[in-house]
Amino acid sequence: MNPNEAYITLDVREELSHGGEPLPRILEAISALIPNQGLRLFTTFEPKPLYALLKQHGFSHESRSLDRGEWEVLFTRQPTLKTNQPENNQKSTQAHHVPFETWPKPCLVLDNRNLLPPEPMVRILEALPALHSGDVLEALLDREPVFLYPELKTAGHEWHTQTKEPGATLIWIRVG
């Protein structure tokens, strides 16, 4: 924790407990910070995917587990880094080298709708190690899994995402 840093507080626990998606509020809070100001975030789970996302914006984090599985995370602007925008300002919903049309049929299908975050992502990440290289997992989700993409990229997986209608997003993941 930087002693010269002032923190604004954002508590998204209630929103998450009602199935809400607080990412827009979190990003809005981060963009509104002034120099020497950080974000204190209270959440219902350790937001590991958010760490990678905010690192791209020049923030480090310190996290602390609270009671009942809740977390407090301090996001502090890195003094040696400028606030960076992601490499590509467009939302990436696919990143693959082998044409999607040539992928095999999914060997595992998950229906991850009506689950509170981060459960949909956790279920996908827990299922992938049981698959073989080249296997495809298909998952049906309530929303686009923006926090999942960095995890998939880091693990060397390929993916293709398609939003059928509001509340129905499909993602196919080809194991790397």
C-alpha positions in Angstrom: 0.0 0.0 0.0 1.4 3.3 -1.0 1.3 5.7 2.0 0.9 8.7 -0.3 -2.1 7.1 -2.1 -5.7 8.1 -1.3 -8.3 5.5 -2.1 -11.8 5.8 -3.3 -14.0 2.9 -2.2 -16.3 0.9 -4.5 -18.4 -1.9 -3.0 -19.8 -4.3 -5.6 -20.8 -7.2 -3.2 -24.6 -6.5 -3.3 -24.6 -6.1 -7.1 -22.7 -9.4 -7.5 -25.1 -11.2 -5.1 -28.0 -10.2 -7.3 -26.3 -11.5 -10.5 -25.1 -8.1 -11.7 -22.0 -7.3 -13.7 -20.0 -4.5 -12.0 -17.2 -4.3 -14.5 -18.5 -1.1 -16.2 -18.7 0.6 -12.7 -15.2 -0.6 -11.8 -13.7 0.7 -15.1 -15.6 4.0 -14.7 -14.2 4.4 -11.2 -10.6 3.6 -12.4 -10.9 6.1 -15.3 -12.1 8.8 -12.9 -9.1 8.5 -10.5 -6.8 11.4 -10.2 -3.0 11.1 -9.7 -2.1 9.6 -6.3 -5.5 8.1 -6.0 -6.3 4.4 -6.0 -9.3 2.2 -5.8 -10.4 0.1 -2.8 -12.8 -2.6 -4.1 -15.0 -4.9 -2.0 -16.2 -8.0 -3.8 -17.7 -11.4 -3.1 -14.8 -13.3 -4.6 -11.1 -12.8 -5.4 -11.2 -11.0 -8.7 -8.1 -12.6 -10.3 -9.1 -11.8 -13.9 -9.6 -8.1 -12.9 -5.9 -8.1 -11.8 -4.7 -8.7 -15.3 -7.1 -6.3 -16.9 -6.2 -3.4 -14.5 -2.5 -4.2 -14.9 -2.9 -3.3 -18.6 -4.1 0.1 -17.3 -1.0 0.5 -15.1 -2.3 -0.7 -11.7 -0.9 -3.1 -9.2 -3.0 -4.7 -6.5 -3.0 -5.9 -2.9 -5.7 -8.3 -1.9 -7.0 -9.4 1.5 -9.5 -12.1 2.3 -12.4 -11.0 4.5 -15.1 -13.1 6.2 -17.6 -15.3 4.3 -15.3 -15.5 1.2 -15.4 -11.7 0.5 -12.4 -9.7 -0.5 -10.9 -6.3 -0.2 -8.5 -5.3 -3.0 -6.5 -2.1 -3.3 -5.6 -1.1 -6.8 -2.7 1.3 -6.9 -1.4 3.2 -10.0 2.2 2.1 -10.8 4.4 5.2 -10.7 6.8 3.8 -13.3 4.1 3.0 -15.8 1.8 5.3 -17.7 -1.8 4.3 -17.8 -2.0 2.0 -20.8 -4.9 1.2 -23.0 -5.2 -2.4 -24.1 -3.1 -3.2 -27.2 -6.3 -3.3 -29.3 -9.1 -0.9 -28.4 -11.6 -3.1 -30.1 -13.3 -5.9 -28.0 -11.6 -9.2 -29.0 -14.1 -11.9 -29.1 -12.0 -14.4 -30.9 -8.3 -15.3 -31.0 -7.4 -18.4 -32.9 -4.9 -19.6 -35.5 -6.8 -22.6 -36.8 -10.0 -21.5 -38.7 -13.0 -22.0 -36.4 -14.9 -23.8 -39.2 -12.4 -26.6 -39.1 -12.6 -27.2 -35.4 -13.9 -30.6 -34.2 -17.3 -30.9 -32.5 -17.2 -30.1 -28.8 -16.5 -33.1 -26.6 -17.8 -31.3 -23.6 -20.8 -28.9 -23.3 -21.4 -26.7 -20.3 -24.6 -24.7 -19.5 -23.2 -22.0 -17.3 -26.3 -19.7 -17.3 -27.9 -18.4 -14.2 -24.7 -18.7 -12.1 -23.2 -15.8 -10.2 -19.7 -14.6 -11.1 -17.1 -16.0 -11.0 -18.7 -19.5 -11.1 -19.2 -19.7 -14.9 -15.5 -18.9 -15.5 -14.4 -21.2 -12.6 -16.3 -24.1 -14.1 -14.8 -23.6 -17.5 -11.2 -23.3 -16.2 -11.7 -26.4 -14.0 -13.0 -28.4 -17.0 -10.2 -27.6 -19.4 -7.3 -29.6 -17.8 -9.3 -32.8 -18.3 -9.4 -32.3 -22.1 -6.7 -33.2 -24.6 -4.9 -30.8 -27.0 -7.2 -30.0 -29.9 -10.4 -30.9 -28.0 -13.2 -28.3 -28.0 -15.3 -27.3 -25.0 -18.6 -25.4 -25.6 -20.2 -23.2 -22.9 -23.4 -21.3 -22.9 -23.3 -18.2 -20.8 -25.5 -15.3 -19.7 -22.9 -12.7 -20.8 -19.7 -12.3 -22.7 -16.8 -13.8 -20.6 -14.4 -10.8 -20.8 -12.4 -11.9 -17.8 -12.0 -15.4 -19.3 -10.1 -14.2 -22.4 -6.8 -13.3 -20.7 -6.8 -16.6 -18.8 -7.4 -18.5 -22.1 -4.6 -16.6 -23.8 -2.2 -17.2 -21.0 -2.9 -20.9 -21.1 -2.4 -21.1 -24.9 -6.0 -21.9 -25.7 -8.0 -20.7 -28.7 -11.6 -19.4 -28.6 -14.5 -18.3 -30.6 -17.4 -16.4 -29.0 -20.8 -15.7 -30.5 -23.7 -13.8 -28.9 -26.9 -15.3 -30.1 -29.2 -12.8 -28.3 -29.1 -10.9 -25.0 -28.5 -13.4 -22.2 -27.2 -16.1 -24.6 -23.5 -16.1 -25.4 -21.7 -19.2 -26.7 -18.0 -19.7 -26.4 -16.1 -22.5 -28.0 -12.6 -23.2 -26.5 -10.0 -25.3 -28.4 -7.5 -26.7 -25.9 -3.9 -25.6 -26.7 
